[in-house]
Amino acid sequence: MTRACLWITLSYCSLSSVLVAEELWVGKVCPVTYQQQTLGVLVFSEAWYHSSRQQASYIPRDNATGVGLEIHLFANRLGELELANQAQCNQYRMLQIRTTNRRLLGDERRAQIDAPASFVEPFYDAFPLEHGAGVHQTPADTLDKPWNEPPTRASTLAIYDTPFVSDALGKEGQDIMVEFETCVVCQRDQSYDTILSCGRWGYSREYLDENTGWAEPEFHGTECLNSPSPHYQETVSLSEEFPYSYWLDWR
């Protein structure tokens, strides 16, 4: 498999001026815009595979049940909070929804905000979910990551997601489908939030037969979106777990 390293020129002061991300294998780079101004890029890594959060590798094993992705926001001079801050954000956040056709557990919905119900806010970049900001170490749990030791990353904001669906949650006779839409949110303390640009990604597991069950995951790639899709906006608006209305002064 041929991969290329990503060289990212950073134009903000909090990180070094040039970053050589030797271990960040890039799958997709999406522009992050606000009122036709580019505030930076949202970088989706190349996907890897794992078996229920173990045995991670870039080549899927026969027993693989899920995928892994690291997603990084790199703000430029117009987007950096301590420089131009064109959108007048107080903080950048990641807000992600998940849509699936698998069997649902408890109060789960087919489409919902991808965050624990115990969270007060709907954002993915919060403990105990795996995330980082600035110069940071990738998550300490390496069992579902394609590296032996946590490498260092440097980005404005990052999340690390390793979803999986075991055979027990599949519906007999149907392929398992899972899709995510990950968006950057400009959070403002004294005004309304703005959901900026997004990326849509996902995977499937083909149903084989009643004896074999489902095949290893097939990653569907990442699609850049200039703004959240209607499905995303509806899912966030109808969420009962998190009463979050980004177009209102909801705090």
PyMOL commands that set and color helices and strands:
alter all, ss='L'
color gray80, all
select helices_A, chain A and resi 167-169+230-237
alter helices_A, ss='H'
color red, helices_A
select strands_A, chain A and resi 5-9+18-34+37-45+48-50+66-75+91-100+111-113+131-137+152-161+176-187+194-205+207-209+213-214+218-225
alter strands_A, ss='S'
color yellow, strands_A
deselect
rebuild
show_as cartoon
